[in-house]
Structures are given as structure tokens and as C-alpha cells.
Amino acid sequence: MAKDWNRAYEAADIPWDKGQASPPLLEFLQRRAVLGRVLVPGCGTGHDVRALAAQGADVVGMDIAPRAVQMAHVFERTGGECYDTGDFLNLDEAHCGAYDWVVEHTCLCALDLSQRAAYARSVQRALKPGGHYLAVFYREVSDYTGDGPPHPIAREESDVLFGPTFDALHAFVPQQSYPSRPIGSEEVCLWRLQCCDG
């Protein structure tokens, strides 16, 4: 049965919300700016959205849970950010081909494994040709038995999902993380959507 994300936010049962932006994302932003129009799927209460907006991006945070979006609006704006209640796996036409970047953190790992192909298609659909996909992949989950979320994704699996339509540009194991995530359990990967020759 799919998780009721809105009910989790209404009940304040959101252990994935650490009250701050993803440390691996912040580590990446120390190396390179993310500028232009950015989509953050599964944004929750918007910590990553605000971190990206603070350094100059025009950011849309999307979440399927209306309560999460309501909570995100409570925070003081840091720049050009806004929020949208929506299903990333079924993108509205207004979001298709509209973004220079899609930034992933804890959205993919929250989905059922059967939804991963649809997720990859949505990343491709959201981006402009040549757009970038920046992902903080959860490579290892402590004591994972197949139940989730979160569900880890091995490098071989992400290569199969994104390799046919994206070029891998850079990857590194972040040295900054939430205390609950051991160093080495996450990997930051940067991909670029291949341009069609027409």
C-alpha cells in the first residue's frame, strides 16, 4: 500500500525532515552554483528549495502532500522560490521542458521500486534539452530488508535508469551528512540530459 504522505505531515510523523537542507547538497553548492529555473520534486517543507533560492536560483518545490506545501509557505523566503502541490510522476504540461535543473533528494528513495522508471521519465520530461539532473542518491540504508521507504539505489541501477538519456558528468561521496546517515551511504551525481539531434 502506498504511503499516505499528507497524513504523515498532518500527524507530524516526518522523521525524514531534519529541519535543514541536505548537507550533501550544500557541499555541492560550495563547489558549483545551481542557477536558472530549478525543480525540486518531493520537496517536503522546502529546506533544499530555500538553500537553492538563497544562492540565486528560481526554484519550484513540488510535493504531493498539500500539508507539506502549506508548511513550506510558513518559512521566510530566501529568494526566488515558490511551491506547487502536484504529482511529479504525472507532470502537468506547464512543468514539461520548463527547467534547467531537477534536484533530487529523498524523493526517489521514497517511491515504490515499481515507480522508478516513471520517475526517470518525469525527470527527463521536466528538463529543457541539455538540462541538468543533480541527485543525492541514497546508496545504502542501514538494516535495509526490502521494506521502505527509504529504498536505496545502487549505482548500477541508477545507471540503467538514467544512462540511456543522460550523460554522467560528475559524482562524489559527500563528506557532509545528517548524523543519522553514515558517510558513504550517499552519493552526489550530476547528469546532463542529452540533446536530440532532431
PyMOL CGO cylinders between C-alpha atoms (Angstrom):
from pymol import cmd
from pymol.cgo import CYLINDER

trace = [
    CYLINDER, 0.00, 0.00, 0.00, 1.32, 3.45, -0.92, 0.3, 1, 1, 1, 1, 1, 1,
    CYLINDER, 1.32, 3.45, -0.92, 2.22, 5.69, 1.97, 0.3, 1, 1, 1, 1, 1, 1,
    CYLINDER, 2.22, 5.69, 1.97, -0.22, 8.49, 2.78, 0.3, 1, 1, 1, 1, 1, 1,
    CYLINDER, -0.22, 8.49, 2.78, 2.28, 11.36, 2.73, 0.3, 1, 1, 1, 1, 1, 1,
    CYLINDER, 2.28, 11.36, 2.73, -0.26, 14.04, 3.57, 0.3, 1, 1, 1, 1, 1, 1,
    CYLINDER, -0.26, 14.04, 3.57, -1.41, 12.18, 6.66, 0.3, 1, 1, 1, 1, 1, 1,
    CYLINDER, -1.41, 12.18, 6.66, 2.22, 11.84, 7.77, 0.3, 1, 1, 1, 1, 1, 1,
    CYLINDER, 2.22, 11.84, 7.77, 2.70, 15.62, 7.58, 0.3, 1, 1, 1, 1, 1, 1,
    CYLINDER, 2.70, 15.62, 7.58, -0.60, 16.28, 9.33, 0.3, 1, 1, 1, 1, 1, 1,
    CYLINDER, -0.60, 16.28, 9.33, 0.46, 13.93, 12.15, 0.3, 1, 1, 1, 1, 1, 1,
    CYLINDER, 0.46, 13.93, 12.15, 3.97, 15.43, 12.27, 0.3, 1, 1, 1, 1, 1, 1,
    CYLINDER, 3.97, 15.43, 12.27, 5.29, 11.90, 11.62, 0.3, 1, 1, 1, 1, 1, 1,
    CYLINDER, 5.29, 11.90, 11.62, 8.09, 13.10, 9.32, 0.3, 1, 1, 1, 1, 1, 1,
    CYLINDER, 8.09, 13.10, 9.32, 11.42, 11.73, 10.57, 0.3, 1, 1, 1, 1, 1, 1,
    CYLINDER, 11.42, 11.73, 10.57, 12.99, 12.45, 7.16, 0.3, 1, 1, 1, 1, 1, 1,
    CYLINDER, 12.99, 12.45, 7.16, 12.61, 16.19, 7.80, 0.3, 1, 1, 1, 1, 1, 1,
    CYLINDER, 12.61, 16.19, 7.80, 15.83, 17.14, 9.59, 0.3, 1, 1, 1, 1, 1, 1,
    CYLINDER, 15.83, 17.14, 9.59, 15.00, 20.84, 9.85, 0.3, 1, 1, 1, 1, 1, 1,
    CYLINDER, 15.00, 20.84, 9.85, 17.74, 21.89, 7.44, 0.3, 1, 1, 1, 1, 1, 1,
    CYLINDER, 17.74, 21.89, 7.44, 18.85, 21.50, 3.84, 0.3, 1, 1, 1, 1, 1, 1,
    CYLINDER, 18.85, 21.50, 3.84, 20.63, 18.34, 2.75, 0.3, 1, 1, 1, 1, 1, 1,
    CYLINDER, 20.63, 18.34, 2.75, 24.31, 18.57, 3.77, 0.3, 1, 1, 1, 1, 1, 1,
    CYLINDER, 24.31, 18.57, 3.77, 25.45, 16.81, 0.56, 0.3, 1, 1, 1, 1, 1, 1,
    CYLINDER, 25.45, 16.81, 0.56, 23.50, 19.38, -1.47, 0.3, 1, 1, 1, 1, 1, 1,
    CYLINDER, 23.50, 19.38, -1.47, 25.15, 22.21, 0.44, 0.3, 1, 1, 1, 1, 1, 1,
    CYLINDER, 25.15, 22.21, 0.44, 28.53, 20.58, -0.15, 0.3, 1, 1, 1, 1, 1, 1,
    CYLINDER, 28.53, 20.58, -0.15, 27.82, 20.54, -3.89, 0.3, 1, 1, 1, 1, 1, 1,
    CYLINDER, 27.82, 20.54, -3.89, 26.76, 24.19, -3.82, 0.3, 1, 1, 1, 1, 1, 1,
    CYLINDER, 26.76, 24.19, -3.82, 30.14, 25.07, -2.29, 0.3, 1, 1, 1, 1, 1, 1,
    CYLINDER, 30.14, 25.07, -2.29, 31.71, 23.68, -5.47, 0.3, 1, 1, 1, 1, 1, 1,
    CYLINDER, 31.71, 23.68, -5.47, 29.26, 24.89, -8.11, 0.3, 1, 1, 1, 1, 1, 1,
    CYLINDER, 29.26, 24.89, -8.11, 26.25, 27.17, -8.29, 0.3, 1, 1, 1, 1, 1, 1,
    CYLINDER, 26.25, 27.17, -8.29, 22.88, 25.87, -9.45, 0.3, 1, 1, 1, 1, 1, 1,
    CYLINDER, 22.88, 25.87, -9.45, 21.27, 28.70, -11.41, 0.3, 1, 1, 1, 1, 1, 1,
    CYLINDER, 21.27, 28.70, -11.41, 18.33, 29.16, -13.74, 0.3, 1, 1, 1, 1, 1, 1,
    CYLINDER, 18.33, 29.16, -13.74, 14.94, 27.52, -13.27, 0.3, 1, 1, 1, 1, 1, 1,
    CYLINDER, 14.94, 27.52, -13.27, 15.06, 24.58, -10.85, 0.3, 1, 1, 1, 1, 1, 1,
    CYLINDER, 15.06, 24.58, -10.85, 12.50, 21.93, -9.85, 0.3, 1, 1, 1, 1, 1, 1,
    CYLINDER, 12.50, 21.93, -9.85, 12.78, 20.07, -6.54, 0.3, 1, 1, 1, 1, 1, 1,
    CYLINDER, 12.78, 20.07, -6.54, 10.37, 17.10, -6.56, 0.3, 1, 1, 1, 1, 1, 1,
    CYLINDER, 10.37, 17.10, -6.56, 9.19, 15.75, -3.23, 0.3, 1, 1, 1, 1, 1, 1,
    CYLINDER, 9.19, 15.75, -3.23, 10.34, 18.99, -1.60, 0.3, 1, 1, 1, 1, 1, 1,
    CYLINDER, 10.34, 18.99, -1.60, 8.60, 18.45, 1.73, 0.3, 1, 1, 1, 1, 1, 1,
    CYLINDER, 8.60, 18.45, 1.73, 8.79, 21.60, 3.83, 0.3, 1, 1, 1, 1, 1, 1,
    CYLINDER, 8.79, 21.60, 3.83, 11.26, 23.14, 1.41, 0.3, 1, 1, 1, 1, 1, 1,
    CYLINDER, 11.26, 23.14, 1.41, 14.66, 23.21, 3.12, 0.3, 1, 1, 1, 1, 1, 1,
    CYLINDER, 14.66, 23.21, 3.12, 16.51, 22.33, -0.09, 0.3, 1, 1, 1, 1, 1, 1,
    CYLINDER, 16.51, 22.33, -0.09, 14.32, 24.73, -2.09, 0.3, 1, 1, 1, 1, 1, 1,
    CYLINDER, 14.32, 24.73, -2.09, 15.31, 27.64, 0.13, 0.3, 1, 1, 1, 1, 1, 1,
    CYLINDER, 15.31, 27.64, 0.13, 19.01, 26.72, 0.04, 0.3, 1, 1, 1, 1, 1, 1,
    CYLINDER, 19.01, 26.72, 0.04, 18.93, 26.78, -3.77, 0.3, 1, 1, 1, 1, 1, 1,
    CYLINDER, 18.93, 26.78, -3.77, 16.93, 30.01, -3.91, 0.3, 1, 1, 1, 1, 1, 1,
    CYLINDER, 16.93, 30.01, -3.91, 19.32, 31.70, -1.47, 0.3, 1, 1, 1, 1, 1, 1,
    CYLINDER, 19.32, 31.70, -1.47, 22.18, 31.30, -3.96, 0.3, 1, 1, 1, 1, 1, 1,
    CYLINDER, 22.18, 31.30, -3.96, 20.24, 32.79, -6.85, 0.3, 1, 1, 1, 1, 1, 1,
    CYLINDER, 20.24, 32.79, -6.85, 18.13, 30.08, -8.50, 0.3, 1, 1, 1, 1, 1, 1,
    CYLINDER, 18.13, 30.08, -8.50, 14.46, 30.41, -9.48, 0.3, 1, 1, 1, 1, 1, 1,
    CYLINDER, 14.46, 30.41, -9.48, 13.15, 27.35, -7.66, 0.3, 1, 1, 1, 1, 1, 1,
    CYLINDER, 13.15, 27.35, -7.66, 9.85, 25.46, -7.72, 0.3, 1, 1, 1, 1, 1, 1,
    CYLINDER, 9.85, 25.46, -7.72, 9.34, 23.00, -4.89, 0.3, 1, 1, 1, 1, 1, 1,
    CYLINDER, 9.34, 23.00, -4.89, 6.76, 20.29, -5.67, 0.3, 1, 1, 1, 1, 1, 1,
    CYLINDER, 6.76, 20.29, -5.67, 5.17, 17.87, -3.25, 0.3, 1, 1, 1, 1, 1, 1,
    CYLINDER, 5.17, 17.87, -3.25, 2.20, 15.54, -3.47, 0.3, 1, 1, 1, 1, 1, 1,
    CYLINDER, 2.20, 15.54, -3.47, 1.22, 16.34, 0.13, 0.3, 1, 1, 1, 1, 1, 1,
    CYLINDER, 1.22, 16.34, 0.13, -0.77, 19.60, 0.45, 0.3, 1, 1, 1, 1, 1, 1,
    CYLINDER, -0.77, 19.60, 0.45, 0.14, 19.84, 4.13, 0.3, 1, 1, 1, 1, 1, 1,
    CYLINDER, 0.14, 19.84, 4.13, 3.88, 19.78, 3.29, 0.3, 1, 1, 1, 1, 1, 1,
    CYLINDER, 3.88, 19.78, 3.29, 3.41, 22.66, 0.87, 0.3, 1, 1, 1, 1, 1, 1,
    CYLINDER, 3.41, 22.66, 0.87, 1.42, 24.60, 3.48, 0.3, 1, 1, 1, 1, 1, 1,
    CYLINDER, 1.42, 24.60, 3.48, 4.26, 24.09, 5.97, 0.3, 1, 1, 1, 1, 1, 1,
    CYLINDER, 4.26, 24.09, 5.97, 6.83, 25.22, 3.39, 0.3, 1, 1, 1, 1, 1, 1,
    CYLINDER, 6.83, 25.22, 3.39, 4.98, 28.52, 2.94, 0.3, 1, 1, 1, 1, 1, 1,
    CYLINDER, 4.98, 28.52, 2.94, 5.41, 29.30, 6.66, 0.3, 1, 1, 1, 1, 1, 1,
    CYLINDER, 5.41, 29.30, 6.66, 9.17, 29.77, 6.28, 0.3, 1, 1, 1, 1, 1, 1,
    CYLINDER, 9.17, 29.77, 6.28, 10.62, 33.14, 5.39, 0.3, 1, 1, 1, 1, 1, 1,
    CYLINDER, 10.62, 33.14, 5.39, 11.51, 33.46, 1.72, 0.3, 1, 1, 1, 1, 1, 1,
    CYLINDER, 11.51, 33.46, 1.72, 15.20, 33.37, 0.86, 0.3, 1, 1, 1, 1, 1, 1,
    CYLINDER, 15.20, 33.37, 0.86, 14.94, 34.34, -2.81, 0.3, 1, 1, 1, 1, 1, 1,
    CYLINDER, 14.94, 34.34, -2.81, 13.05, 33.27, -5.92, 0.3, 1, 1, 1, 1, 1, 1,
    CYLINDER, 13.05, 33.27, -5.92, 11.24, 30.22, -4.58, 0.3, 1, 1, 1, 1, 1, 1,
    CYLINDER, 11.24, 30.22, -4.58, 7.65, 29.05, -4.86, 0.3, 1, 1, 1, 1, 1, 1,
    CYLINDER, 7.65, 29.05, -4.86, 5.78, 25.83, -4.13, 0.3, 1, 1, 1, 1, 1, 1,
    CYLINDER, 5.78, 25.83, -4.13, 3.30, 23.67, -6.01, 0.3, 1, 1, 1, 1, 1, 1,
    CYLINDER, 3.30, 23.67, -6.01, 1.14, 20.78, -4.87, 0.3, 1, 1, 1, 1, 1, 1,
    CYLINDER, 1.14, 20.78, -4.87, 1.48, 18.16, -7.56, 0.3, 1, 1, 1, 1, 1, 1,
    CYLINDER, 1.48, 18.16, -7.56, 2.33, 14.59, -8.51, 0.3, 1, 1, 1, 1, 1, 1,
    CYLINDER, 2.33, 14.59, -8.51, 5.82, 14.51, -10.02, 0.3, 1, 1, 1, 1, 1, 1,
    CYLINDER, 5.82, 14.51, -10.02, 5.10, 11.15, -11.65, 0.3, 1, 1, 1, 1, 1, 1,
    CYLINDER, 5.10, 11.15, -11.65, 2.22, 12.74, -13.57, 0.3, 1, 1, 1, 1, 1, 1,
    CYLINDER, 2.22, 12.74, -13.57, 3.64, 16.11, -14.52, 0.3, 1, 1, 1, 1, 1, 1,
    CYLINDER, 3.64, 16.11, -14.52, 1.31, 18.87, -15.56, 0.3, 1, 1, 1, 1, 1, 1,
    CYLINDER, 1.31, 18.87, -15.56, 2.11, 20.19, -19.03, 0.3, 1, 1, 1, 1, 1, 1,
    CYLINDER, 2.11, 20.19, -19.03, 3.26, 23.50, -17.54, 0.3, 1, 1, 1, 1, 1, 1,
    CYLINDER, 3.26, 23.50, -17.54, 6.21, 21.71, -15.93, 0.3, 1, 1, 1, 1, 1, 1,
    CYLINDER, 6.21, 21.71, -15.93, 7.35, 19.87, -19.07, 0.3, 1, 1, 1, 1, 1, 1,
    CYLINDER, 7.35, 19.87, -19.07, 10.52, 21.16, -20.71, 0.3, 1, 1, 1, 1, 1, 1,
    CYLINDER, 10.52, 21.16, -20.71, 10.50, 24.05, -18.27, 0.3, 1, 1, 1, 1, 1, 1,
    CYLINDER, 10.50, 24.05, -18.27, 13.58, 23.55, -16.09, 0.3, 1, 1, 1, 1, 1, 1,
    CYLINDER, 13.58, 23.55, -16.09, 17.33, 23.96, -16.33, 0.3, 1, 1, 1, 1, 1, 1,
    CYLINDER, 17.33, 23.96, -16.33, 17.83, 21.69, -13.32, 0.3, 1, 1, 1, 1, 1, 1,
    CYLINDER, 17.83, 21.69, -13.32, 15.97, 18.98, -11.43, 0.3, 1, 1, 1, 1, 1, 1,
    CYLINDER, 15.97, 18.98, -11.43, 17.42, 18.50, -7.94, 0.3, 1, 1, 1, 1, 1, 1,
    CYLINDER, 17.42, 18.50, -7.94, 16.78, 15.16, -6.24, 0.3, 1, 1, 1, 1, 1, 1,
    CYLINDER, 16.78, 15.16, -6.24, 16.99, 14.45, -2.52, 0.3, 1, 1, 1, 1, 1, 1,
    CYLINDER, 16.99, 14.45, -2.52, 14.82, 11.81, -0.80, 0.3, 1, 1, 1, 1, 1, 1,
    CYLINDER, 14.82, 11.81, -0.80, 12.13, 11.72, -3.49, 0.3, 1, 1, 1, 1, 1, 1,
    CYLINDER, 12.13, 11.72, -3.49, 13.36, 8.71, -5.44, 0.3, 1, 1, 1, 1, 1, 1,
    CYLINDER, 13.36, 8.71, -5.44, 14.12, 6.71, -2.30, 0.3, 1, 1, 1, 1, 1, 1,
    CYLINDER, 14.12, 6.71, -2.30, 10.57, 7.33, -1.05, 0.3, 1, 1, 1, 1, 1, 1,
    CYLINDER, 10.57, 7.33, -1.05, 8.93, 5.76, -4.10, 0.3, 1, 1, 1, 1, 1, 1,
    CYLINDER, 8.93, 5.76, -4.10, 8.00, 2.12, -4.57, 0.3, 1, 1, 1, 1, 1, 1,
    CYLINDER, 8.00, 2.12, -4.57, 10.57, 0.35, -6.71, 0.3, 1, 1, 1, 1, 1, 1,
    CYLINDER, 10.57, 0.35, -6.71, 7.93, -0.14, -9.41, 0.3, 1, 1, 1, 1, 1, 1,
    CYLINDER, 7.93, -0.14, -9.41, 7.69, 3.65, -9.79, 0.3, 1, 1, 1, 1, 1, 1,
    CYLINDER, 7.69, 3.65, -9.79, 11.34, 4.30, -10.56, 0.3, 1, 1, 1, 1, 1, 1,
    CYLINDER, 11.34, 4.30, -10.56, 11.01, 4.13, -14.34, 0.3, 1, 1, 1, 1, 1, 1,
    CYLINDER, 11.01, 4.13, -14.34, 8.14, 6.64, -14.22, 0.3, 1, 1, 1, 1, 1, 1,
    CYLINDER, 8.14, 6.64, -14.22, 10.26, 8.88, -12.02, 0.3, 1, 1, 1, 1, 1, 1,
    CYLINDER, 10.26, 8.88, -12.02, 13.14, 8.81, -14.52, 0.3, 1, 1, 1, 1, 1, 1,
    CYLINDER, 13.14, 8.81, -14.52, 10.73, 9.69, -17.34, 0.3, 1, 1, 1, 1, 1, 1,
    CYLINDER, 10.73, 9.69, -17.34, 9.42, 12.64, -15.33, 0.3, 1, 1, 1, 1, 1, 1,
    CYLINDER, 9.42, 12.64, -15.33, 12.95, 13.95, -14.75, 0.3, 1, 1, 1, 1, 1, 1,
    CYLINDER, 12.95, 13.95, -14.75, 13.53, 13.79, -18.49, 0.3, 1, 1, 1, 1, 1, 1,
    CYLINDER, 13.53, 13.79, -18.49, 10.19, 15.45, -19.26, 0.3, 1, 1, 1, 1, 1, 1,
    CYLINDER, 10.19, 15.45, -19.26, 10.73, 18.30, -16.79, 0.3, 1, 1, 1, 1, 1, 1,
    CYLINDER, 10.73, 18.30, -16.79, 14.11, 19.33, -18.16, 0.3, 1, 1, 1, 1, 1, 1,
    CYLINDER, 14.11, 19.33, -18.16, 14.96, 21.50, -21.12, 0.3, 1, 1, 1, 1, 1, 1,
    CYLINDER, 14.96, 21.50, -21.12, 17.30, 19.83, -23.66, 0.3, 1, 1, 1, 1, 1, 1,
    CYLINDER, 17.30, 19.83, -23.66, 20.78, 19.87, -22.12, 0.3, 1, 1, 1, 1, 1, 1,
    CYLINDER, 20.78, 19.87, -22.12, 19.33, 20.44, -18.65, 0.3, 1, 1, 1, 1, 1, 1,
    CYLINDER, 19.33, 20.44, -18.65, 20.98, 19.06, -15.53, 0.3, 1, 1, 1, 1, 1, 1,
    CYLINDER, 20.98, 19.06, -15.53, 19.82, 16.43, -13.06, 0.3, 1, 1, 1, 1, 1, 1,
    CYLINDER, 19.82, 16.43, -13.06, 21.54, 16.72, -9.68, 0.3, 1, 1, 1, 1, 1, 1,
    CYLINDER, 21.54, 16.72, -9.68, 20.83, 13.79, -7.38, 0.3, 1, 1, 1, 1, 1, 1,
    CYLINDER, 20.83, 13.79, -7.38, 21.74, 12.95, -3.81, 0.3, 1, 1, 1, 1, 1, 1,
    CYLINDER, 21.74, 12.95, -3.81, 21.24, 9.20, -4.12, 0.3, 1, 1, 1, 1, 1, 1,
    CYLINDER, 21.24, 9.20, -4.12, 20.72, 7.06, -1.03, 0.3, 1, 1, 1, 1, 1, 1,
    CYLINDER, 20.72, 7.06, -1.03, 23.15, 4.21, -1.82, 0.3, 1, 1, 1, 1, 1, 1,
    CYLINDER, 23.15, 4.21, -1.82, 22.92, 2.34, 1.49, 0.3, 1, 1, 1, 1, 1, 1,
    CYLINDER, 22.92, 2.34, 1.49, 20.16, 2.23, 4.10, 0.3, 1, 1, 1, 1, 1, 1,
    CYLINDER, 20.16, 2.23, 4.10, 21.09, 0.76, 7.48, 0.3, 1, 1, 1, 1, 1, 1,
    CYLINDER, 21.09, 0.76, 7.48, 19.40, -2.57, 8.20, 0.3, 1, 1, 1, 1, 1, 1,
    CYLINDER, 19.40, -2.57, 8.20, 17.51, -2.48, 4.89, 0.3, 1, 1, 1, 1, 1, 1,
    CYLINDER, 17.51, -2.48, 4.89, 15.42, -5.64, 4.41, 0.3, 1, 1, 1, 1, 1, 1,
    CYLINDER, 15.42, -5.64, 4.41, 13.45, -4.64, 1.31, 0.3, 1, 1, 1, 1, 1, 1,
    CYLINDER, 13.45, -4.64, 1.31, 10.85, -2.71, 3.24, 0.3, 1, 1, 1, 1, 1, 1,
    CYLINDER, 10.85, -2.71, 3.24, 10.75, 1.01, 2.90, 0.3, 1, 1, 1, 1, 1, 1,
    CYLINDER, 10.75, 1.01, 2.90, 10.82, 3.82, 2.39, 0.3, 1, 1, 1, 1, 1, 1,
    CYLINDER, 10.82, 3.82, 2.39, 13.58, 4.71, 2.22, 0.3, 1, 1, 1, 1, 1, 1,
    CYLINDER, 13.58, 4.71, 2.22, 14.75, 2.41, -0.55, 0.3, 1, 1, 1, 1, 1, 1,
    CYLINDER, 14.75, 2.41, -0.55, 18.43, 2.58, -1.53, 0.3, 1, 1, 1, 1, 1, 1,
    CYLINDER, 18.43, 2.58, -1.53, 19.52, 2.57, -5.15, 0.3, 1, 1, 1, 1, 1, 1,
    CYLINDER, 19.52, 2.57, -5.15, 22.79, 1.02, -6.32, 0.3, 1, 1, 1, 1, 1, 1,
    CYLINDER, 22.79, 1.02, -6.32, 24.97, 2.79, -8.87, 0.3, 1, 1, 1, 1, 1, 1,
    CYLINDER, 24.97, 2.79, -8.87, 24.24, 0.05, -11.40, 0.3, 1, 1, 1, 1, 1, 1,
    CYLINDER, 24.24, 0.05, -11.40, 20.50, 0.68, -11.02, 0.3, 1, 1, 1, 1, 1, 1,
    CYLINDER, 20.50, 0.68, -11.02, 20.75, 4.45, -11.40, 0.3, 1, 1, 1, 1, 1, 1,
    CYLINDER, 20.75, 4.45, -11.40, 22.97, 3.96, -14.45, 0.3, 1, 1, 1, 1, 1, 1,
    CYLINDER, 22.97, 3.96, -14.45, 20.27, 1.79, -16.04, 0.3, 1, 1, 1, 1, 1, 1,
    CYLINDER, 20.27, 1.79, -16.04, 17.57, 4.33, -15.20, 0.3, 1, 1, 1, 1, 1, 1,
    CYLINDER, 17.57, 4.33, -15.20, 19.35, 7.44, -16.43, 0.3, 1, 1, 1, 1, 1, 1,
    CYLINDER, 19.35, 7.44, -16.43, 22.19, 6.26, -18.66, 0.3, 1, 1, 1, 1, 1, 1,
    CYLINDER, 22.19, 6.26, -18.66, 20.19, 5.91, -21.89, 0.3, 1, 1, 1, 1, 1, 1,
    CYLINDER, 20.19, 5.91, -21.89, 19.09, 9.56, -21.94, 0.3, 1, 1, 1, 1, 1, 1,
    CYLINDER, 19.09, 9.56, -21.94, 21.60, 11.35, -19.70, 0.3, 1, 1, 1, 1, 1, 1,
    CYLINDER, 21.60, 11.35, -19.70, 25.35, 11.86, -19.77, 0.3, 1, 1, 1, 1, 1, 1,
    CYLINDER, 25.35, 11.86, -19.77, 27.07, 11.34, -16.41, 0.3, 1, 1, 1, 1, 1, 1,
    CYLINDER, 27.07, 11.34, -16.41, 29.22, 14.38, -15.65, 0.3, 1, 1, 1, 1, 1, 1,
    CYLINDER, 29.22, 14.38, -15.65, 30.45, 14.03, -12.10, 0.3, 1, 1, 1, 1, 1, 1,
    CYLINDER, 30.45, 14.03, -12.10, 29.95, 12.00, -8.93, 0.3, 1, 1, 1, 1, 1, 1,
    CYLINDER, 29.95, 12.00, -8.93, 31.39, 12.09, -5.44, 0.3, 1, 1, 1, 1, 1, 1,
    CYLINDER, 31.39, 12.09, -5.44, 30.78, 10.69, -1.97, 0.3, 1, 1, 1, 1, 1, 1,
    CYLINDER, 30.78, 10.69, -1.97, 29.89, 13.68, 0.20, 0.3, 1, 1, 1, 1, 1, 1,
    CYLINDER, 29.89, 13.68, 0.20, 31.77, 14.23, 3.41, 0.3, 1, 1, 1, 1, 1, 1,
    CYLINDER, 31.77, 14.23, 3.41, 28.91, 16.18, 4.96, 0.3, 1, 1, 1, 1, 1, 1,
    CYLINDER, 28.91, 16.18, 4.96, 25.76, 14.36, 6.01, 0.3, 1, 1, 1, 1, 1, 1,
    CYLINDER, 25.76, 14.36, 6.01, 22.99, 14.24, 8.57, 0.3, 1, 1, 1, 1, 1, 1,
    CYLINDER, 22.99, 14.24, 8.57, 24.17, 12.47, 11.74, 0.3, 1, 1, 1, 1, 1, 1,
    CYLINDER, 24.17, 12.47, 11.74, 21.74, 9.61, 11.06, 0.3, 1, 1, 1, 1, 1, 1,
    CYLINDER, 21.74, 9.61, 11.06, 23.34, 8.86, 7.66, 0.3, 1, 1, 1, 1, 1, 1,
    CYLINDER, 23.34, 8.86, 7.66, 26.86, 7.43, 7.82, 0.3, 1, 1, 1, 1, 1, 1,
    CYLINDER, 26.86, 7.43, 7.82, 29.44, 8.89, 5.46, 0.3, 1, 1, 1, 1, 1, 1,
    CYLINDER, 29.44, 8.89, 5.46, 29.45, 6.68, 2.39, 0.3, 1, 1, 1, 1, 1, 1,
    CYLINDER, 29.45, 6.68, 2.39, 25.72, 5.93, 2.40, 0.3, 1, 1, 1, 1, 1, 1,
    CYLINDER, 25.72, 5.93, 2.40, 25.02, 8.76, -0.06, 0.3, 1, 1, 1, 1, 1, 1,
    CYLINDER, 25.02, 8.76, -0.06, 26.45, 9.75, -3.43, 0.3, 1, 1, 1, 1, 1, 1,
    CYLINDER, 26.45, 9.75, -3.43, 26.04, 13.05, -5.27, 0.3, 1, 1, 1, 1, 1, 1,
    CYLINDER, 26.04, 13.05, -5.27, 25.67, 12.56, -9.02, 0.3, 1, 1, 1, 1, 1, 1,
    CYLINDER, 25.67, 12.56, -9.02, 25.41, 15.19, -11.74, 0.3, 1, 1, 1, 1, 1, 1,
    CYLINDER, 25.41, 15.19, -11.74, 23.88, 14.23, -15.09, 0.3, 1, 1, 1, 1, 1, 1,
    CYLINDER, 23.88, 14.23, -15.09, 23.05, 16.21, -18.24, 0.3, 1, 1, 1, 1, 1, 1,
    CYLINDER, 23.05, 16.21, -18.24, 20.06, 15.42, -20.44, 0.3, 1, 1, 1, 1, 1, 1,
    CYLINDER, 20.06, 15.42, -20.44, 21.20, 14.51, -23.92, 0.3, 1, 1, 1, 1, 1, 1,
    CYLINDER, 21.20, 14.51, -23.92, 20.07, 16.89, -26.68, 0.3, 1, 1, 1, 1, 1, 1,
    CYLINDER, 20.07, 16.89, -26.68, 18.12, 15.45, -29.56, 0.3, 1, 1, 1, 1, 1, 1,
    CYLINDER, 18.12, 15.45, -29.56, 19.66, 15.95, -32.98, 0.3, 1, 1, 1, 1, 1, 1,
    CYLINDER, 19.66, 15.95, -32.98, 16.22, 16.49, -34.43, 0.3, 1, 1, 1, 1, 1, 1,
]
cmd.load_cgo(trace, "trace")
